[in-house]
Amino acid sequence: MNVIRRRQNEQRRRALSIAFLLGISIAVSATGYWWYKSRVESSPLAERVHILILGVDYVPGATARRSDTIFVASIGEGEVRVLSIPRDTHVKFPDGRVEKVNAAYAFGGAELARTVISNFLGVEIKHYIVIDYDGFEKLIDLAGGVTLTVEKPLKDEKTKPPIDIPAGTQKFNGKMALAYVRYRDPVTGDLGRLQRQRQLLEALLRQRAPTQSLHDLQQFVTTAQRYIETNLAPVLLYRIAQRLQNLRPEHVQIKQIPGESVCKSAKEGGCYIEPDPVRTAQLVNKMLRGMDIVTADEVRIKVLNGAGVTGLARRVSELLRNEGFSVVHVGNADRFDYTQSYIIDITGNPKKIELLRERSLRSLLKVVKPEELSATMKGLAAKGVTGDGADAIIILGQDFKIPE
């Protein structure tokens, strides 16, 4: 019984994790259509618009509703950046206590959630959209369905009803979309769900309004409002719609606030996520403030053992992954007699190399270009290791010391 209940709760969270997309899509498509029909002229927004999106669910027996899904969407000129905040993230409340972030909605509704998350991120978030899980299927249908391309068949006979989605490009109605977000890939896990969220976000934001007559539009908006609570003014929705008219897939980013899972006794708070303050600040600066900076997850690294010390490359790769870097290969160098450690700069991006040195590799690794180590590159190629798919290749020599 507990297993079934956990599965049902997990399915709710998956559906809620994309429910915010429906809110934005419906608001944007409907108001955008209204804008064109009414020939409303509005100047482009002069600044980014930050919107807090909360997916809430009703749990039988619960005294309050918590937000199972939390996103902050930052809408710029022709681009959307979305920060996902894990619901169990520990944050400070206005009264000084530390709680899981999803408790804010239960204690004080959308306004308290907006205040808590604004303080946590250090960025003022003025607007919010709250979406109820129960309206998920209906909202998809109201949006006219959504066309998605499924790369491989998705099957899960253990869920009720069973999931069986064939590969290929197809138009999903509400029930199909719900099955799509309920599916959990045993290999990709949360990362796979995040990729599907991105896919659905792109599809929903780019598709046109599902109605052509003013009467149908009014009925569409009226029905949609049953499932959406927002403090966004209509004029702002018009301008957001205008801003997103030419949105391209490569201009949609979705990233998750980084943190470490911590489990303590029930008296000490149980299990929660402790956010990484440095990496969180980086993401906020990039995603919400629009700063031109590089974040660790954008740096792709190949780590090679050139010292012959057993497990050295594996230990360093774990350190790098814990810091948020994307380690794409771990193995041995072409030889084990390197006295000097190197960072081979493959793509020539100084910001990525500097971040790599500052955040994790505090040892004095020598940064070189591939042509400076031509013999090494030939030796690595003979072992099947090239610079393809990486920003840097790290060769750990005998001088390397793992940072404490």
C-alpha positions as CSV (number, residue, x, y, z in Angstrom):
1,M,0.0,0.0,0.0
2,N,2.8,2.4,0.9
3,V,4.6,1.6,-2.4
4,I,1.4,2.4,-4.4
5,R,0.9,5.6,-2.4
6,R,4.5,6.7,-3.0
7,R,4.1,5.9,-6.7
8,Q,1.0,8.0,-6.9
9,N,2.6,10.9,-5.1
10,E,5.6,10.7,-7.5
11,Q,3.3,10.7,-10.5
12,R,1.6,13.9,-9.1
13,R,4.9,15.6,-8.8
14,R,5.9,14.7,-12.3
15,A,2.6,16.1,-13.7
16,L,3.0,19.3,-11.6
17,S,6.6,19.7,-12.8
18,I,5.2,20.7,-16.2
19,A,1.9,22.2,-15.1
20,F,3.6,25.7,-15.0
21,L,4.2,25.3,-18.7
22,L,0.5,25.1,-19.3
23,G,-0.1,28.3,-17.3
24,I,2.4,30.3,-19.3
25,S,1.4,28.7,-22.6
26,I,-2.3,29.3,-22.1
27,A,-1.8,32.9,-20.9
28,V,0.6,33.7,-23.6
29,S,-1.3,32.1,-26.5
30,A,-4.6,33.5,-25.4
31,T,-3.4,37.0,-24.7
32,G,-1.2,37.0,-27.7
33,Y,-4.1,36.2,-29.9
34,W,-6.2,38.8,-28.2
35,W,-3.4,41.3,-28.8
36,Y,-3.3,40.7,-32.5
37,K,-7.1,40.7,-32.9
38,S,-7.5,43.9,-31.0
39,R,-4.4,45.5,-32.6
40,V,-3.1,46.6,-29.2
41,E,0.2,48.4,-29.6
42,S,2.5,48.0,-26.7
43,S,6.2,48.8,-26.5
44,P,8.7,46.0,-25.7
45,L,9.4,45.4,-22.0
46,A,12.5,47.2,-20.8
47,E,13.5,44.6,-18.3
48,R,13.3,40.9,-17.6
49,V,10.0,39.6,-16.1
50,H,10.4,37.0,-13.3
51,I,7.4,34.8,-12.6
52,L,7.1,32.3,-9.8
53,I,5.2,29.2,-10.9
54,L,3.8,26.9,-8.3
55,G,2.2,23.5,-8.9
56,V,0.0,22.5,-5.9
57,D,-1.8,19.3,-5.2
58,Y,-4.4,18.1,-2.8
59,V,-3.4,15.2,-0.6
60,P,-6.3,13.5,1.3
61,G,-6.0,14.1,5.1
62,A,-3.6,17.0,4.7
63,T,-4.5,20.2,6.6
64,A,-2.7,22.5,4.0
65,R,-1.6,22.3,0.4
66,R,2.1,22.5,-0.3
67,S,3.7,23.4,-3.6
68,D,5.1,20.2,-5.0
69,T,6.7,21.9,-8.0
70,I,8.4,25.3,-7.9
71,F,9.8,27.2,-10.9
72,V,11.0,30.7,-11.5
73,A,10.6,31.7,-15.2
74,S,12.7,34.7,-16.3
75,I,11.3,36.0,-19.6
76,G,13.6,38.3,-21.7
77,E,13.5,39.5,-25.3
78,G,12.9,36.3,-27.3
79,E,14.2,34.0,-24.6
80,V,13.0,32.1,-21.5
81,R,15.2,31.0,-18.6
82,V,13.7,28.6,-16.0
83,L,15.1,27.8,-12.6
84,S,13.7,24.7,-11.0
85,I,13.8,24.7,-7.2
86,P,13.6,21.2,-5.6
87,R,10.6,21.3,-3.2
88,D,12.7,20.0,-0.2
89,T,15.3,22.8,-0.5
90,H,16.0,24.3,2.9
91,V,15.4,28.1,2.9
92,K,15.1,30.8,5.5
93,F,11.6,32.2,6.2
94,P,10.9,35.9,7.2
95,D,10.6,35.0,10.9
96,G,14.1,33.4,10.8
97,R,13.2,29.8,10.9
98,V,14.6,27.4,8.3
99,E,12.0,25.2,6.5
100,K,11.6,23.3,3.3
101,V,10.7,25.8,0.5
102,N,7.4,24.0,-0.3
103,A,6.1,24.8,3.2
104,A,5.8,28.5,2.2
105,Y,2.6,28.1,0.2
106,A,1.0,26.0,2.9
107,F,1.8,28.6,5.6
108,G,1.0,31.8,3.6
109,G,-0.1,31.1,0.1
110,A,1.5,32.4,-3.1
111,E,2.4,35.7,-1.5
112,L,4.5,34.1,1.2
113,A,6.0,31.7,-1.3
114,R,6.9,34.7,-3.5
115,T,8.6,36.5,-0.6
116,V,10.5,33.5,0.7
117,I,11.8,32.6,-2.8
118,S,12.7,36.2,-3.6
119,N,14.8,36.4,-0.5
120,F,16.4,33.0,-1.1
121,L,17.5,33.9,-4.7
122,G,18.2,37.6,-3.9
123,V,16.0,38.7,-6.8
124,E,12.6,40.3,-6.5
125,I,9.9,38.2,-8.0
126,K,6.7,40.3,-8.4
127,H,4.4,37.9,-10.2
128,Y,3.1,34.3,-9.7
129,I,1.1,31.6,-11.3
130,V,-0.5,28.8,-9.3
131,I,-1.7,25.7,-11.1
132,D,-3.8,22.9,-9.7
133,Y,-2.8,19.3,-10.6
134,D,-6.5,18.3,-11.0
135,G,-6.8,20.5,-14.1
136,F,-3.7,19.1,-15.9
137,E,-5.4,17.1,-18.5
138,K,-8.1,19.7,-19.1
139,L,-5.5,22.4,-19.7
140,I,-3.6,20.4,-22.2
141,D,-6.9,19.8,-24.1
142,L,-7.8,23.5,-23.8
143,A,-4.4,24.4,-25.3
144,G,-5.3,22.2,-28.3
145,G,-3.0,19.4,-27.4
146,V,0.7,19.5,-27.9
147,T,2.9,18.0,-30.6
148,L,6.0,16.2,-29.4
149,T,8.6,13.9,-30.8
150,V,9.3,10.8,-28.7
151,E,12.7,9.4,-29.5
152,K,12.1,5.9,-28.2
153,P,9.0,4.0,-27.0
154,L,8.0,4.6,-23.4
155,K,6.5,1.6,-21.6
156,D,5.7,1.0,-18.0
157,E,3.2,-1.8,-17.2
158,K,3.4,-1.2,-13.4
159,T,1.6,2.1,-13.4
160,K,-2.2,2.4,-13.5
161,P,-3.2,2.9,-16.2
162,P,-0.1,1.4,-18.0
163,I,2.0,3.7,-20.1
164,D,2.6,2.7,-23.7
165,I,3.7,5.6,-25.9
166,P,5.2,4.8,-29.3
167,A,8.2,6.5,-30.8
168,G,7.7,9.2,-33.3
169,T,6.2,12.6,-33.8
170,Q,2.6,12.8,-32.5
171,K,0.0,15.1,-31.1
172,F,-0.8,14.5,-27.4
173,N,-4.1,15.1,-25.8
174,G,-4.4,15.6,-22.1
175,K,-4.3,11.9,-21.2
176,M,-1.4,11.2,-23.4
177,A,0.5,14.2,-22.0
178,L,-0.1,13.0,-18.5
179,A,1.2,9.6,-19.3
180,Y,4.3,11.2,-20.9
181,V,5.2,13.1,-17.7
182,R,4.3,10.1,-15.4
183,Y,6.9,8.0,-17.1
184,R,10.2,7.5,-15.3
185,D,13.2,6.3,-17.2
186,P,15.2,4.0,-14.9
187,V,18.5,5.2,-16.5
188,T,18.0,9.0,-16.9
189,G,15.8,9.6,-13.9
190,D,15.4,13.3,-12.9
191,L,17.6,14.4,-15.8
192,G,15.3,12.7,-18.3
193,R,12.3,14.4,-16.8
194,L,14.0,17.7,-17.0
195,Q,14.7,17.1,-20.7
196,R,11.1,16.2,-21.3
197,Q,10.0,19.4,-19.4
198,R,12.2,21.4,-21.8
199,Q,10.7,19.6,-24.8
200,L,7.2,20.3,-23.7
201,L,8.0,23.9,-22.7
202,E,9.4,24.6,-26.2
203,A,6.3,23.0,-27.8
204,L,3.8,24.9,-25.7
205,L,5.4,28.3,-25.9
206,R,5.7,28.1,-29.7
207,Q,2.3,26.8,-30.7
208,R,-0.4,29.2,-31.7
209,A,-3.7,29.9,-29.9
210,P,-6.1,27.1,-30.3
211,T,-9.1,29.3,-31.2
212,Q,-9.9,31.8,-34.0
213,S,-13.1,33.5,-32.9
214,L,-13.5,36.1,-30.1
215,H,-16.3,34.1,-28.6
216,D,-14.2,30.9,-28.5
217,L,-11.3,32.8,-27.1
218,Q,-13.4,34.2,-24.2
219,Q,-14.7,30.7,-23.4
220,F,-11.2,29.3,-23.6
221,V,-9.8,31.9,-21.2
222,T,-12.7,31.6,-18.8
223,T,-12.3,27.8,-18.6
224,A,-8.5,28.0,-18.2
225,Q,-8.9,30.5,-15.3
226,R,-10.6,27.8,-13.2
227,Y,-7.3,26.0,-12.9
228,I,-4.9,29.0,-12.8
229,E,-4.4,31.7,-10.1
230,T,-2.2,34.6,-11.0
231,N,-1.6,38.3,-10.2
232,L,-0.3,39.1,-13.7
233,A,-2.2,42.0,-15.2
234,P,-3.7,41.6,-18.7
235,V,-1.5,44.3,-20.2
236,L,1.6,42.6,-18.9
237,L,0.4,39.3,-20.5
238,Y,0.0,41.1,-23.8
239,R,3.6,42.3,-23.7
240,I,4.9,38.9,-22.6
241,A,3.1,37.4,-25.5
242,Q,4.7,39.9,-27.9
243,R,8.1,39.2,-26.4
244,L,7.7,35.4,-27.0
245,Q,6.4,35.5,-30.5
246,N,9.7,34.6,-32.2
247,L,11.0,32.3,-29.5
248,R,13.4,29.7,-30.8
249,P,14.3,26.3,-29.1
250,E,17.9,27.2,-28.5
251,H,16.7,30.3,-26.5
252,V,14.9,28.2,-23.8
253,Q,17.0,27.2,-20.8
254,I,15.9,25.0,-17.9
255,K,18.3,24.5,-14.9
256,Q,17.9,23.2,-11.4
257,I,19.2,24.9,-8.2
258,P,22.1,22.7,-7.0
259,G,22.3,21.2,-3.6
260,E,23.2,18.2,-1.5
261,S,20.7,15.7,0.0
262,V,20.9,15.5,3.8
263,C,19.1,13.0,6.0
264,K,18.8,13.4,9.7
265,S,16.5,12.2,12.4
266,A,12.8,13.3,12.3
267,K,13.5,15.7,15.2
268,E,16.3,17.3,13.3
269,G,14.2,17.9,10.2
270,G,14.4,14.5,8.4
271,C,15.6,14.5,4.8
272,Y,16.1,17.8,2.9
273,I,18.3,19.5,0.3
274,E,21.0,21.9,1.5
275,P,21.5,24.3,-1.4
276,D,25.0,25.1,-2.6
277,P,25.3,28.9,-2.1
278,V,28.1,29.5,-4.6
279,R,26.7,27.5,-7.5
280,T,23.2,28.9,-6.7
281,A,24.5,32.5,-6.9
282,Q,26.1,31.7,-10.2
283,L,22.9,30.3,-11.6
284,V,20.9,33.2,-10.4
285,N,23.3,35.7,-11.9
286,K,23.2,33.9,-15.2
287,M,19.5,32.8,-15.4
288,L,17.7,35.7,-13.7
289,R,20.1,38.6,-13.9
290,G,21.2,37.8,-17.4
291,M,24.9,38.1,-16.7
292,D,27.3,36.7,-19.3
293,I,28.9,34.1,-17.1
294,V,29.8,30.4,-17.4
295,T,28.3,27.9,-14.9
296,A,30.0,24.7,-14.0
297,D,27.5,22.4,-15.7
298,E,28.5,24.0,-19.0
299,V,32.1,22.9,-18.7
300,R,32.6,19.4,-20.3
301,I,35.8,17.7,-19.1
302,K,37.7,14.5,-19.8
303,V,39.8,13.4,-16.8
304,L,42.9,11.2,-17.4
305,N,45.3,9.5,-15.0
306,G,48.9,10.3,-16.1
307,A,50.5,9.5,-12.8
308,G,49.8,5.8,-12.4
309,V,48.2,6.3,-9.0
310,T,45.3,3.8,-8.7
311,G,41.9,5.5,-8.7
312,L,43.3,9.1,-9.1
313,A,41.2,10.0,-12.2
314,R,38.0,8.5,-10.6
315,R,38.5,10.5,-7.4
316,V,39.1,13.8,-9.2
317,S,36.1,13.2,-11.5
318,E,33.9,12.7,-8.4
319,L,35.3,16.0,-7.0
320,L,34.5,17.7,-10.3
321,R,31.0,16.3,-10.5
322,N,30.3,17.3,-6.9
323,E,31.2,20.9,-7.9
324,G,28.7,20.6,-10.8
325,F,31.0,20.1,-13.7
326,S,30.1,17.8,-16.6
327,V,32.6,15.0,-16.6
328,V,32.2,13.2,-19.9
329,H,35.1,10.7,-19.8
330,V,37.3,9.2,-17.1
331,G,40.3,7.0,-17.9
332,N,44.0,6.6,-18.3
333,A,46.4,8.9,-20.3
334,D,48.7,7.5,-22.9
335,R,51.4,7.0,-20.3
336,F,51.9,7.1,-16.5
337,D,55.2,9.1,-16.3
338,Y,53.8,12.7,-16.5
339,T,55.6,14.8,-13.9
340,Q,53.5,17.9,-14.7
341,S,49.7,18.1,-14.6
342,Y,47.9,19.8,-17.5
343,I,44.6,21.3,-18.5
344,I,44.4,21.0,-22.3
345,D,42.2,23.9,-23.5
346,I,40.2,22.3,-26.3
347,T,37.6,25.0,-27.1
348,G,39.6,28.1,-26.2
349,N,37.1,29.5,-23.8
350,P,39.0,31.3,-21.0
351,K,36.0,31.7,-18.8
352,K,35.5,27.9,-18.6
353,I,39.1,27.2,-17.9
354,E,39.3,29.9,-15.2
355,L,36.1,28.5,-13.5
356,L,37.6,25.1,-13.6
357,R,40.8,26.2,-11.9
358,E,39.1,28.4,-9.3
359,R,36.3,26.1,-8.2
360,S,37.9,22.7,-8.1
361,L,41.5,22.3,-9.3
362,R,43.3,24.6,-6.9
363,S,46.6,22.8,-7.7
364,L,48.8,24.7,-10.2
365,L,47.9,22.8,-13.4
366,K,49.5,24.2,-16.5
367,V,47.0,25.3,-19.1
368,V,48.1,24.5,-22.7
369,K,46.7,24.4,-26.2
370,P,46.4,21.0,-28.0
371,E,49.2,22.0,-30.4
372,E,51.6,22.6,-27.5
373,L,51.3,18.9,-26.6
374,S,51.0,17.5,-30.1
375,A,52.8,14.2,-29.2
376,T,50.5,13.8,-26.2
377,M,47.4,14.4,-28.4
378,K,48.6,11.8,-30.9
379,G,49.2,9.3,-28.1
380,L,45.8,9.9,-26.7
381,A,44.2,9.5,-30.1
382,A,45.9,6.2,-30.4
383,K,44.0,5.1,-27.3
384,G,40.7,6.5,-28.6
385,V,40.7,9.7,-26.6
386,T,40.2,12.9,-28.5
387,G,39.0,16.4,-27.7
388,D,35.6,15.8,-29.3
389,G,32.7,16.6,-27.0
390,A,34.9,18.3,-24.4
391,D,36.0,21.8,-23.4
392,A,39.1,20.6,-21.6
393,I,41.2,17.4,-21.1
394,I,42.8,17.1,-17.7
395,I,46.0,15.0,-17.4
396,L,46.8,14.3,-13.8
397,G,50.6,14.1,-13.3
398,Q,52.8,13.1,-10.4
399,D,52.7,16.6,-9.0
400,F,48.9,16.7,-8.6
401,K,47.5,17.1,-5.1
402,I,43.8,16.6,-4.4
403,P,42.4,19.7,-2.8
404,E,41.4,19.3,0.8
